[in-house]
Amino acid sequence: MPERPEGFVVKVVLDVLKPHDPSIVDFAREINSVKNVHRVDVSIVEVDANTETVKLVVEGHGIKLEDVEAVVKRLGAAIHSVDQVVVEKR
């Protein structure tokens, strides 16, 4: 089996559908609590009667997308797409 290239995820941009509650402030704080996440930026893209579509930018070093996804799901939200990933070497 070929050797896996080394690299650490340092930024992920996600399209997320979330309920109005929690607010984007609380949503961002919860995502920021994920291991290896150092910065979270949440922008509302669209508002519907029961939901908000947000652009979620997560930055850190060695981010594990599955850890971010678990918190997103716990908060009642769903990831529609992964729109950008940045990987760096140490």
N, C-alpha and C positions, 0 to 999 in steps of 0.2 A: 504494500500500500504506500502511495506517495506521502512524503512528509507534509504535514499541514503548515502553511505559511504562518509565521508569527505576526500578530497584529492585535491591537486593542481597540475596541469600539470606544470612541471618544465623543461621538455625537449621533443622535438619532432624531429624525423628524417624523412625527406620526400624525395621521389624520384620525381623530377620535370623535365618536359620538357619545356624549355624556348627558345624564339628566341635569336639570337645573340645580339640584342639590346633590353633592356639595358645590359650593361656589368655586370659581376658578382659583381663588386664593387658597382655599382649603385643599382643593384638588392638587395644586402645585406643591403645597407643603407635604402632602402625602407622597407624591412621586419623588420629591426631594429626599425623603427618608430612605429610599432604596440604596442599598450598598453600592458604593462607587459612583453614585450620582452626586454632582457638586453644584449643578445649576439647572433650573427648570424655567422655561418660558412658555406660557400658555396664552394664546390669542383666540378670541371668539371670532369664528368665520361666519357662522349663521345661527340664528335663533329660531326655534320652532315652538309650538305650544308646550311641549313637554321636554324638549331636548335642546342641546347646544352642540353644534359641530365646532371643534376646536383644533387648532394647530398646536401640537405639543412638541417642544424642542427640549431634548434631554441631553445634558453634557456632563462629562466626567471622564474617568479613566478606567477602562475595563468594564464598561456597562454591559450587563447581561440583559438582553431584550426580554427574555422570559421572566425575569424578576420585575421589570417594569410592567409587562403585560399582566402579571398576577395582581399587582396593585390596581391597575386600571380596571380589571374585572371586579375586584373586591369593592371598588367604588361605584359599581353599577354601570360602567362605561364599556365601550367596545372599540377596538382598533379597526378602522376601515382599511387603512393602508400604511405601509412603511414607505415614506416619500424620499427619505435621504438617510444615508449611513456614512459616517466618516470613520476610517480606521487608521491608526498610526502605529508605528513601531516605537519601542521604548527608547 
